[in-house]
């Protein structure tokens, strides 16, 4: 930049240019024939055009002969001059030809020099202004911002420290509230502290506070139970209101009612026992009899005639107190329910209803646990009642009557299984849906009671106690996906049968007293092999719904499109997991739709969820067993997919533990086993199919199992006799 700015350089260029112009003018004034000029140039030796380092003087001196001739030298000198003049003229012509371009370039150089001088001034000014800005604005402003940020951080830290201080003082306040019997306030404070403790759990001083607060909540609940028991003898409105509000905050209103019933029962028992015990001990004097350990019924036999009336009077007075408390408790609930259902101007009444509806579980499990009954069940129960009257009156035929009753139950059980549970896919599912006991019972009923050749004339003796196989009404549709494949009908049929079995269980001791001693083993066998198997029908009947409710085949197809031989650890699970979870969410919604028409009891929902999850997990293993190539990173991706599935699934169902969780995890982890461990794994884990085990061995080939080991392990798989599950 400085060379272009120098005035001496510009002057020098200009002078050289003028001198060169003069020299060119002189050359052009000497006329010469162009052809002759070209001939002179062609006569120049090639060596003169070789390179810039060529020494012309040395070259010419070396060419001089040993004996010098002046005339020859002058002639040679004139020749060289003519050659030099021709070259100079040629060069001059070329230069003059390019003169306009030279002038233009010289102008550009001059303009560039001017621009560079201006740029130097601008740069100098800019640097000076930047320096001023740095000192006066940037450093000062950034300093202010840094200080402000530090202040905000310290303010947040101070707020956190104050909250932590408050949390650490919570114990004292909670104790005070409990002494004042302010249970709702104590629970509210405890819940708020739990929320705050969760926010500040990254501080070591708060890390153990959550468990401590949970212990405090449990302690409050224990004290609540004690406070609830006090209302059974001395009901106080404000006291009871606090207790109920506290249970509401805990979300355990149903627990409170169950506990209250228990406390009233206990209060009645303790009250009457203490009253009677006092009179018995008074009448007995110094007797050594341990009346405290007697049953109430036996204790009453020790009341004397003299003390009977006073004891009865005191007993009625004591029970009156309990009844009065119970009556007032009922009144409180009636008034409270009226207040909840009455809408208020500010809308607090739609909000209470919303809260109450939210407390219900997904499938209306908290509805009144009224039995689910069919007309058939009621008719059977009526018939059993009539049969029992016959047994009382006609005791000699008691066994024959019970035998007919057992046939009635057998036929009912067989009909429910035939309509809703018969399926040819049980064996292939590997889920052990029908136990050997249930299978034996169903075969026995079919052979002894069902006329499989109805309409075909056979021996009368063989058919006299047999009845035609039952037929399902055409009005019952079990193939529609919209109704979850007749789930409502399946629930009503199955649960009414289970209810009937429970009624038979309650009648067992009564029926046993009517049976002749020699026939009692028949009754025992009927109960152990038939009545007790009724609840086992849930598995095969609800399995059909679970097998169709979720598209397991779609998941297998999606898994087949996943690339498992990857070379890097993935942080995102595969799409098939989301699709499967979407299926479960839809299943959950459809269960809710069905429950609006028919209550789905908890055992039923548990069986349905168990079936769906087990089938899904078996589909996952089958999908992993279809993989042809898989790397260590691919197996890690399988684990990531399964963990994502479990995490989201646990939010949809309360079923714990998740069924067949180990079935999937064990299969995925088996990929890492060595040859010896793999052989032992094959022998111990017969729950996997031969195809699944063979795939495990084949995928490991080349990774940590060689061809020889592969043949050995495949032979071990073939040697194992795998029973069907």
C-alpha positions in Angstrom: 0.0 0.0 0.0 2.8 2.5 0.8 4.6 1.9 -2.5 1.5 3.0 -4.4 1.1 6.0 -2.1 4.7 7.2 -2.9 4.8 10.4 -5.1 8.4 9.6 -6.2 7.2 6.3 -7.8 4.5 8.1 -9.8 7.0 10.7 -11.0 9.5 8.0 -11.9 7.0 6.1 -14.0 6.0 9.3 -15.8 9.7 10.2 -16.7 10.4 6.7 -17.9 7.3 6.9 -20.0 8.3 10.2 -21.7 11.9 9.1 -22.4 10.6 5.9 -23.9 8.3 7.9 -26.1 11.2 9.9 -27.4 13.3 6.8 -28.2 10.4 5.2 -30.0 9.8 8.4 -32.1 13.5 8.3 -33.3 13.3 4.7 -34.3 10.1 5.2 -36.3 11.7 8.2 -38.1 14.3 5.8 -39.6 12.5 4.1 -42.5 13.1 0.4 -43.1 11.6 -2.2 -45.3 9.4 -4.5 -43.2 10.5 -7.6 -45.1 14.2 -6.7 -44.7 13.5 -6.0 -41.1 12.0 -9.5 -40.6 14.9 -11.1 -42.4 17.3 -9.3 -40.0 15.3 -10.5 -37.0 15.3 -14.1 -38.4 19.1 -13.9 -38.8 19.5 -13.5 -35.0 20.8 -16.6 -33.3 18.3 -18.7 -31.3 20.5 -18.5 -28.2 19.7 -14.8 -27.8 16.0 -15.8 -27.2 16.8 -18.7 -24.8 16.5 -17.1 -21.3 17.2 -14.0 -19.3 20.4 -15.3 -17.7 22.1 -15.6 -21.1 25.5 -13.6 -21.1 25.6 -12.0 -24.6 29.0 -10.4 -24.1 30.7 -13.7 -23.1 29.0 -15.4 -26.0 30.3 -12.9 -28.5 33.8 -12.9 -27.1 34.1 -16.6 -27.3 33.2 -16.4 -31.0 36.2 -14.1 -31.8 38.8 -15.8 -34.0 42.4 -16.1 -32.8 43.6 -13.5 -35.2 41.5 -10.4 -35.2 40.7 -8.4 -38.4 39.5 -4.8 -37.9 37.4 -4.7 -41.0 35.7 -8.0 -40.2 35.0 -6.9 -36.7 33.5 -3.6 -37.8 31.3 -5.4 -40.3 30.2 -7.9 -37.6 29.6 -5.0 -35.3 27.4 -3.2 -37.9 25.5 -6.5 -38.4 24.8 -6.7 -34.6 23.7 -3.0 -34.5 21.3 -3.6 -37.4 19.9 -6.7 -35.6 19.5 -4.6 -32.4 17.9 -1.7 -34.2 15.4 -4.2 -35.9 14.5 -5.8 -32.5 14.2 -2.4 -30.9 12.0 -1.1 -33.6 9.8 -4.3 -33.4 9.5 -3.9 -29.7 8.7 -0.2 -30.1 6.0 -1.0 -32.6 4.5 -3.5 -30.2 4.6 -1.0 -27.3 3.0 1.7 -29.4 0.3 -0.8 -30.4 -0.5 -1.3 -26.7 -0.1 2.3 -25.7 -3.9 3.0 -25.2 -4.1 0.0 -22.9 -1.0 1.2 -21.0 -2.4 4.7 -20.6 -5.7 3.3 -19.4 -3.9 1.0 -16.9 -1.8 4.0 -15.7 -5.1 5.9 -15.1 -6.4 2.9 -13.1 -3.2 2.9 -11.0 -3.6 6.5 -10.3 -7.3 6.0 -9.3 -6.3 3.0 -7.1 -3.7 5.2 -5.4 -6.4 7.8 -4.6 -8.8 5.1 -3.3 -6.2 3.5 -1.1 -5.3 6.8 0.4 -9.1 7.3 1.2 -9.4 3.8 2.6 -6.4 4.4 4.8 -8.1 7.5 6.2 -11.4 5.6 6.8 -9.6 2.7 8.5 -7.8 5.1 10.8 -11.0 6.8 11.7 -12.9 3.5 12.2 -10.2 2.1 14.5 -10.2 5.3 16.5 -14.0 5.2 16.8 -14.0 1.4 17.7 -11.5 2.1 20.4 -13.8 4.8 21.8 -16.8 2.5 21.6 -15.0 -0.4 23.3 -13.9 1.8 26.2 -17.1 3.9 26.5 -19.9 1.4 25.6 -19.0 -2.3 25.2 -16.9 -2.9 28.3 -19.2 -0.7 30.5 -22.5 -2.2 29.1 -21.3 -5.8 29.2 -20.1 -5.2 32.7 -23.6 -3.9 33.6 -25.2 -6.9 32.0 -22.9 -9.3 33.8 -23.6 -7.7 37.1 -27.4 -7.7 36.3 -27.2 -11.4 35.5 -25.2 -12.1 38.6 -27.8 -10.2 40.6 -30.7 -12.2 39.1 -28.9 -15.5 39.8 -28.3 -14.4 43.4 -31.9 -13.2 43.8 -33.1 -16.6 42.5 -30.7 -18.3 44.9 -31.9 -16.2 47.8 -35.5 -17.1 46.9 -34.6 -20.8 46.8 -32.7 -20.5 50.1 -35.8 -18.9 51.7 -38.0 -21.7 50.4 -35.6 -24.3 51.6 -35.5 -22.6 55.0 -39.3 -22.7 55.1 -39.4 -26.3 54.1 -37.0 -27.2 56.9 -39.3 -25.5 59.4 -42.3 -27.4 58.0 -42.1 -30.2 60.6 -42.8 -27.8 63.5 -45.8 -26.3 61.8 -47.2 -29.7 60.8 -46.9 -30.8 64.4 -48.8 -27.7 65.6 -51.6 -28.3 63.0 -52.0 -32.0 64.1 -52.2 -30.9 67.7 -54.9 -28.5 66.7 -56.6 -31.3 64.8 -56.4 -29.2 61.6 -55.9 -32.2 59.4 -56.9 -30.6 56.1 -54.4 -27.7 56.6 -51.7 -30.2 57.6 -52.3 -32.3 54.4 -52.5 -29.2 52.2 -49.2 -28.0 53.7 -47.6 -31.4 53.3 -48.7 -31.7 49.6 -47.4 -28.2 48.9 -44.1 -29.0 50.5 -43.8 -32.2 48.5 -44.3 -30.1 45.3 -41.7 -27.6 46.4 -39.3 -30.3 47.5 -39.7 -31.9 44.0 -38.7 -28.5 42.5 -35.6 -28.1 44.6 -34.6 -31.8 44.7 -31.3 -31.0 43.1 -30.1 -29.5 46.4 -28.5 -32.1 48.6 -30.2 -30.7 51.7 -33.7 -31.4 50.1 -32.9 -34.8 48.6 -34.3 -36.7 51.6 -37.2 -34.4 52.4 -39.6 -36.0 49.9 -39.4 -39.4 51.7 -39.7 -37.7 55.1 -42.8 -35.8 53.9 -44.3 -39.1 52.6 -43.8 -40.6 56.0 -45.5 -37.5 57.5 -48.5 -38.0 55.2 -48.7 -41.7 56.3 -48.5 -40.5 59.9 -51.3 -38.0 59.3 -53.4 -40.7 57.7 -52.9 -42.9 60.8 -54.0 -40.0 63.0 -57.0 -39.4 60.7 -58.0 -43.0 61.2 -57.9 -42.6 64.9 -59.9 -39.3 64.6 -62.4 -41.1 62.4 -62.9 -43.8 65.0 -63.8 -41.3 67.6 -66.9 -40.2 65.7 -68.5 -43.6 66.2 -69.4 -42.8 69.9 -69.3 -39.0 70.0 -70.2 -37.4 66.7 -69.1 -33.8 66.3 -70.0 -32.0 63.1 -66.9 -29.7 62.9 -64.6 -32.6 63.8 -66.1 -35.0 61.2 -66.1 -32.3 58.5 -62.4 -31.7 59.0 -61.8 -35.5 58.8 -63.8 -35.9 55.6 -62.1 -32.9 54.0 -58.7 -34.3 54.9 -59.6 -37.6 53.2 -60.9 -35.7 50.2 -57.5 -33.9 49.9 -55.8 -37.3 50.1 -58.1 -38.6 47.4 -59.2 -41.5 49.7 -62.9 -40.8 50.3 -63.7 -44.5 49.5 -61.1 -45.6 52.0 -62.6 -43.3 54.6 -66.0 -44.9 54.1 -64.6 -48.4 54.3 -62.7 -47.6 57.5 -65.8 -45.9 59.0 -67.8 -49.0 58.5 -65.1 -51.1 60.2 -64.9 -48.6 63.1 -68.6 -48.7 63.6 -68.5 -52.5 63.6 -65.6 -52.5 66.1 -67.4 -49.8 68.2 -70.5 -52.0 68.5 -68.5 -55.0 69.4 -66.3 -53.3 71.9 -69.2 -51.4 73.5 -71.5 -54.5 74.1 -68.5 -56.6 75.1 -67.4 -54.1 77.8 -70.9 -53.7 79.2 -71.6 -57.4 79.4 -68.0 -58.1 80.7 -68.6 -55.6 83.6 -71.7 -57.4 84.7 -70.3 -60.8 84.4 -67.2 -60.0 86.4 -69.4 -58.2 89.0 -71.6 -61.3 89.3 -68.7 -63.8 89.4 -66.9 -62.0 92.2 -63.4 -63.3 92.7 -63.6 -66.2 90.2 -60.5 -67.1 88.3 -62.3 -67.5 85.0 -60.6 -65.5 82.2 -63.7 -63.7 80.9 -61.6 -61.3 78.8 -60.7 -64.0 76.4 -64.2 -65.4 75.9 -66.3 -64.9 72.8 -69.3 -62.5 73.2 -71.8 -65.3 72.8 -70.2 -67.4 75.5 -69.8 -64.4 77.7 -73.5 -63.7 77.6 -74.2 -67.2 79.1 -72.6 -66.0 82.4 -75.2 -63.2 83.0 -77.4 -64.1 86.0 -81.1 -63.6 86.1 -80.7 -60.8 88.6 -78.3 -58.8 86.5 -80.1 -59.5 83.2 -82.5 -56.5 83.2 -79.8 -53.9 84.4 -77.3 -55.3 81.9 -79.8 -55.1 79.0 -80.7 -51.6 80.0 -77.1 -50.4 80.0 -76.5 -52.3 76.8 -79.3 -50.5 75.1 -78.0 -47.1 76.4 -74.5 -47.8 75.1 -75.8 -49.0 71.7 -78.0 -45.9 71.6 -74.9 -43.7 71.7 -73.4 -45.6 68.7 -76.7 -45.5 66.8 -77.1 -41.8 67.4 -73.6 -41.2 66.1 -74.3 -43.3 63.1 -77.6 -41.5 62.4 -75.8 -38.1 62.6 -73.1 -39.4 60.3 -75.7 -40.4 57.8 -77.4 -36.9 58.1 -74.1 -35.2 57.5 -73.5 -37.2 54.3 -77.1 -36.6 53.0 -76.7 -32.8 53.5 -73.3 -32.8 52.0 -74.5 -34.7 48.9 -77.3 -32.2 48.5 -74.8 -29.3 48.6 -72.6 -30.9 46.1 -75.4 -31.5 43.5 -76.9 -28.0 44.0 -75.4 -25.6 41.3 -74.1 -22.3 42.6 -74.0 -19.0 40.7 -70.3 -19.0 40.4 -70.3 -22.5 38.9 -68.7 -24.2 41.9 -71.5 -26.9 41.8 -70.4 -28.5 37.3 -66.7 -28.1 39.0 -67.6 -30.4 42.0 -69.2 -32.8 39.6 -66.1 -32.7 37.5 -63.9 -33.5 40.5 -66.2 -36.4 41.4 -66.1 -37.8 37.9 -62.3 -37.5 37.8 -62.1 -39.7 40.9 -63.7 -42.5 39.0 -61.4 -45.0 37.4 -61.3 -45.6 33.7 -63.8 -48.4 33.6 -66.3 -47.3 36.2 -64.8 -49.6 38.7 -66.0 -47.5 41.6 -69.6 -47.9 40.7 -71.7 -49.8 43.2 -70.3 -53.3 43.1 -73.7 -54.8 42.3 -73.4 -58.3 40.8 -73.6 -58.6 37.0 -76.5 -61.1 36.4 -78.4 -62.7 33.6 -81.9 -64.0 33.8 -80.5 -67.5 33.4 -78.4 -67.0 36.5 -81.4 -65.8 38.5 -83.5 -68.8 37.3 -80.8 -71.2 38.2 -80.5 -69.7 41.7 -84.3 -70.0 42.1 -84.2 -73.6 41.0 -81.4 -74.3 43.5 -83.6 -72.8 46.2 -86.5 -75.1 45.3 -84.2 -78.1 45.2 -82.9 -77.3 48.6 -86.4 -77.3 50.0 -87.0 -80.7 48.4 -83.8 -82.0 50.1 -85.1 -80.7 53.5 -88.4 -82.5 53.0 -87.2 -85.6 51.2 -83.8 -86.3 52.7 -83.5 -89.9 51.2 -83.3 -88.4 47.8 -80.9 -85.6 48.8 -78.0 -87.0 46.8 -80.1 -87.3 43.6 -81.2 -83.7 44.0 -77.7 -82.5 44.4 -76.6 -84.6 41.4 -79.2 -82.8 39.3 -78.1 -79.4 40.7 -74.5 -80.2 39.7 -75.6 -81.1 36.2 -77.5 -77.8 35.9 -74.3 -76.0 36.9 -72.2 -78.1 34.5 -74.5 -77.3 31.6 -74.4 -73.6 32.4 -70.6 -73.6 32.5 -70.3 -75.6 29.3 -72.7 -73.3 27.5 -70.8 -70.1 28.5 -67.5 -71.8 27.3 -69.1 -73.0 24.0 -70.6 -69.6 23.2 -67.7 -67.3 24.2 -64.5 -69.2 24.9 -64.1 -72.0 22.3 -61.2 -71.3 20.0 -58.6 -73.4 18.1 -55.7 -70.9 18.6 -55.1 -71.4 22.3 -52.4 -74.0 21.8 -50.4 -71.8 19.4 -50.6 -68.7 21.6 -48.1 -70.1 24.2 -50.0 -68.3 27.0 -51.4 -71.4 28.9 -55.0 -70.1 28.7 -56.8 -73.3 29.6 -55.5 -75.2 32.6 -55.4 -79.0 32.6 -58.1 -79.0 35.3 -60.5 -76.9 33.3 -59.8 -78.9 30.1 -60.6 -82.1 32.1 -63.8 -80.6 33.4 -65.0 -79.5 30.0 -64.2 -82.9 28.5 -66.0 -84.7 31.3 -69.1 -82.5 30.9 -69.2 -83.0 27.1 -68.8 -86.8 27.4 -71.3 -87.3 30.3 -74.0 -84.6 29.6 -73.9 -83.3 26.1 -75.6 -85.3 23.3 -73.2 -84.6 20.4 -75.4 -86.7 18.0 -78.7 -84.9 18.6 -81.2 -86.0 16.0 -79.4 -89.3 15.3 -81.1 -92.3 16.8 -78.8 -94.2 19.1 -79.1 -96.5 22.2 -81.7 -95.1 24.6 -79.6 -95.9 27.7 -76.7 -93.8 26.4 -78.8 -90.8 25.8 -81.3 -90.7 28.7 -79.2 -88.2 30.8 -77.8 -86.2 27.9 -79.1 -83.0 26.5 -78.5 -81.2 23.2 -75.5 -78.9 22.8 -76.5 -75.3 23.5 -76.8 -72.8 20.7 -76.1 -69.0 20.9 -78.9 -66.6 19.9 -78.4 -65.0 16.5 -79.1 -61.6 18.1 -75.7 -61.8 19.8 -72.9 -60.6 17.5 -69.4 -61.4 18.6 -67.5 -60.4 15.4 -67.8 -56.6 15.4 -64.7 -54.5 16.2 -66.9 -51.6 17.2 -68.2 -53.5 20.2 -64.8 -55.0 21.0 -66.0 -58.3 19.7 -69.1 -58.6 21.9 -67.2 -57.7 25.1 -70.3 -56.5 26.9 -72.1 -59.8 26.2 -68.9 -61.8 27.2 -68.7 -59.8 30.5 -72.3 -60.3 31.4 -72.2 -64.1 30.6 -68.9 -64.8 32.3 -69.3 -62.7 35.4 -72.8 -64.0 36.0 -71.4 -67.5 35.9 -68.6 -66.5 38.4 -71.3 -65.0 40.6 -73.3 -68.2 40.5 -70.2 -70.1 41.4 -69.7 -67.8 44.4 -73.2 -68.5 45.6 -72.6 -72.3 45.3 -69.4 -71.8 47.4 -71.5 -70.1 50.2 -73.9 -73.1 50.1 -71.3 -75.8 50.3 -71.4 -76.3 54.1 -75.2 -76.4 54.0 -75.3 -78.9 51.2 -72.7 -81.0 52.9 -74.9 -81.5 56.0 -77.7 -82.9 53.8 -75.5 -85.4 52.0 -75.2 -89.0 53.1 -71.7 -89.7 54.5 -71.0 -92.2 51.6 -71.8 -89.5 49.0 -69.9 -86.6 50.4 -66.8 -87.3 48.2 -69.0 -86.6 45.2 -69.9 -83.1 46.6 -66.2 -82.4 47.3 -65.3 -83.4 43.8 -68.0 -81.2 42.3 -66.7 -78.2 44.1 -63.0 -78.8 43.6 -63.2 -79.8 39.9 -66.2 -77.7 38.6 -67.4 -74.9 40.8 -63.9 -73.6 41.4 -63.0 -73.6 37.7 -65.7 -71.0 36.8 -63.4 -68.1 37.2 -60.8 -69.8 35.0 -63.1 -69.3 32.0 -62.1 -65.6 32.1 -58.8 -66.3 30.5 -59.9 -68.1 27.3 -63.1 -65.9 26.9 -61.4 -62.5 27.1 -58.3 -63.7 25.2 -60.4 -63.7 22.0 -61.1 -60.0 22.5 -57.4 -59.2 23.3 -56.2 -61.1 20.3 -58.4 -59.1 17.9 -58.4 -55.7 19.6 -54.8 -54.8 18.7 -53.2 -55.2 15.2 -50.2 -57.3 16.1 -49.5 -58.2 12.5 -49.1 -54.5 11.5 -46.4 -54.3 14.2 -44.6 -57.3 12.8 -44.6 -55.7 9.3 -43.2 -52.4 10.6 -40.5 -54.2 12.6 -39.4 -56.0 9.5 -38.6 -52.7 7.8 -36.3 -51.5 10.6 -32.5 -51.6 10.0 -30.8 -53.3 12.9 -27.2 -53.6 11.7 -26.4 -50.0 12.6 -23.0 -48.8 13.7 -23.9 -46.0 16.1 -26.0 -45.8 19.3 -29.4 -44.3 18.5 -31.1 -41.8 20.9 -34.6 -42.1 19.3 -36.8 -45.1 19.4 -38.5 -46.6 16.3 -41.9 -45.6 14.9 -43.4 -49.1 15.4 -43.4 -48.4 19.2 -45.5 -45.3 18.8 -47.9 -47.2 16.5 -48.3 -50.0 19.1 -48.9 -47.5 21.9 -51.5 -45.8 19.8 -53.2 -49.1 19.4 -53.2 -49.5 23.2 -54.6 -46.0 23.7 -57.4 -46.8 21.3 -58.1 -50.1 23.1 -58.2 -48.1 26.4 -60.8 -45.7 24.9 -63.0 -48.6 23.5 -62.9 -50.2 27.0 -64.3 -47.0 28.4 -67.0 -46.9 25.7 -68.1 -50.4 26.6 -68.1 -49.6 30.3 -70.8 -47.0 29.8 -73.2 -49.8 29.1 -71.9 -52.7 31.2 -69.7 -52.3 34.3 -66.3 -53.9 33.7 -65.1 -55.4 37.0 -61.5 -55.0 38.0 -60.6 -58.8 37.5 -61.9 -58.5 33.9 -60.0 -55.4 33.0 -56.9 -57.0 34.5 -57.3 -60.1 32.5 -57.8 -58.1 29.3 -54.8 -55.9 29.9 -52.7 -58.9 30.8 -53.6 -60.7 27.6 -53.0 -57.7 25.4 -49.6 -56.9 26.9 -48.5 -60.6 26.8 -49.5 -60.9 23.2 -47.7 -57.6 22.4 -44.5 -58.8 24.2 -44.6 -62.1 22.3 -45.1 -60.2 19.1 -42.0 -58.1 19.9 -39.9 -61.2 20.5 -41.2 -62.7 17.3 -40.3 -59.5 15.4 -36.8 -59.5 16.9 -36.5 -63.2 16.0 -37.2 -62.3 12.3 -34.1 -60.1 12.2 -31.4 -61.3 9.8 -28.6 -59.0 10.6 -28.0 -57.2 13.9 -25.1 -55.3 15.5 -24.5 -54.5 19.2 -25.9 -51.1 18.5 -29.0 -52.7 17.0 -29.6 -54.7 20.1 -29.2 -51.5 22.2 -31.8 -50.0 19.9 -34.1 -52.9 20.7 -33.7 -52.3 24.4 -34.4 -48.5 23.9 -37.6 -49.4 21.9 -38.8 -51.8 24.6 -38.0 -49.4 27.5 -40.0 -46.6 25.7 -42.9 -49.1 25.2 -42.9 -50.0 28.9 -42.6 -46.4 30.1 -45.6 -45.2 28.1 -47.6 -48.4 28.8 -47.3 -48.0 32.6 -49.2 -44.7 32.2 -52.2 -46.5 30.5 -52.6 -49.4 33.0 -52.3 -50.0 36.7 -51.4 -53.6 36.1 -48.2 -54.3 38.0 -45.8 -55.9 37.3 -46.0 -55.6 33.5 -46.7 -59.2 32.3 -43.9 -61.0 30.4 -41.5 -58.1 30.8 -38.7 -60.5 31.4 -39.7 -62.6 28.4 -38.6 -59.7 26.1 -35.7 -58.4 28.1 -34.1 -61.9 28.5 -34.3 -62.5 24.7 -32.7 -59.2 23.8 -29.9 -59.7 26.3 -29.2 -63.3 25.2 -27.5 -61.8 22.1 -24.5 -61.0 24.2 -24.0 -64.5 25.7 -20.9 -66.5 25.0 -21.0 -69.9 23.4 -21.1 -71.9 26.7 -23.7 -69.5 28.2 -25.8 -69.6 25.1 -25.9 -73.4 25.2 -27.1 -73.3 28.8 -29.6 -70.6 27.9 -31.1 -72.8 25.2 -31.5 -75.7 27.7 -33.1 -73.5 30.5 -35.4 -71.3 28.4 -38.0 -73.5 26.9 -40.5 -70.7 26.7 -38.9 -69.6 23.4 -39.8 -71.3 20.1 -37.1 -73.3 18.2 -37.3 -70.6 15.5 -36.6 -67.8 18.0 -33.6 -69.7 19.5 -32.2 -70.6 16.1 -32.4 -67.0 14.9 -30.6 -65.9 18.1 -27.7 -68.3 17.2 -27.6 -67.3 13.5 -27.6 -63.6 14.2 -24.6 -64.0 16.6 -22.6 -65.8 13.8 -19.5 -63.9 12.9 -19.9 -61.6 15.9 -18.9 -63.8 18.9 -19.9 -67.3 17.7 -18.1 -69.1 14.9 -19.5 -71.6 12.5 -18.4 -74.6 14.6 -20.2 -73.2 17.6 -23.2 -72.4 15.5 -23.6 -76.0 14.4 -23.2 -77.2 18.0 -25.9 -74.8 19.3 -28.3 -75.6 16.5 -27.9 -79.3 17.3 -28.7 -78.5 20.9 -31.9 -76.8 19.9 -33.0 -79.8 17.8 -32.2 -82.2 20.6 -34.5 -80.5 23.1 -38.0 -81.9 23.3 -40.1 -78.8 23.7 -43.6 -79.3 25.1 -46.3 -77.1 23.8 -47.4 -74.3 26.1 
